[in-house]
């Protein structure tokens, strides 16, 4: 992790991954996801945000499952 100062506040951020590291991480996340883990679970274990894990899974060609517990859309009314 790297520290920077923004707007007078100290913030910590993860440095960008190089292309080789990104590909290895994406492959590892895909394997774990395809074994049944959720996107959030994969992200937490890898120390990544949900959005980053989601993008890495998509870049690895992962077919994502439907979200569990999502409510059906209400029919449109005219």
N, C-alpha and C positions, 0 to 999 in steps of 0.2 A: 504494500500500500504506500501511496505517496501523499504527502501533505502539501497543501497550498493555502494561500490566504486570498479570500474573495470577500469583497465588501467589508474588510476589516475582521472577518471571521476565519478561523482555521478550519479547513475542510479536508477530509481524507477521500481519496478516490483511487480506483484500481487503474493502473496503467493499461494502455491498449495492448492487446495480444498480437504477436506477430502472426503472419499467415499460417505457419506450420503449427504453432501452439493452438491457434484458433481451430484448425482442422482436427487436431488430436482431441481437443476438448469437445468439439461438436460430435465426434465419433463416440467418445466415452458417454456423453449425455444421451445420445441416441440409443446406445446399448442399454443403458439403465432405464430409459423411458420405455423401451420396447419390452423390458422385463416386468413392466407393470407400475413403475413409479409415476407420480404425477409431475407435471411441469414444475409446480411449486416445490415439490420434494426434491427434484433433481437440482433446481436452482439453489435451494437451501444447502444441500450437501456440497455443492461446488463453490459456495460462497459468492454466487452471482445474483443479480436481480432477476425477477421473473421475466422481464422484457428481454434481457440479454440471453437467458436460457432459451426462451421461446424463439428468438432469432437464430440462435445456434442450431436448435433442433430443426428449424425450417431449412437452414442452409445445408444441413446434412441430409436433406431429402426425407425426413421423417414424416410419416403420415400420422397426423395428430388425431387422437380420439375426441369424440364429442365431450363437451364439458358435462360432468355429472351434476345433477341437481338444477340444471338450468330450467327456468319456467318457460312454458310455451308462450308464444306471442299471442296477445289478445287480437281477435279478428278486427280488421279495420272497419270503422263505421262510416257511413256516408250521410 
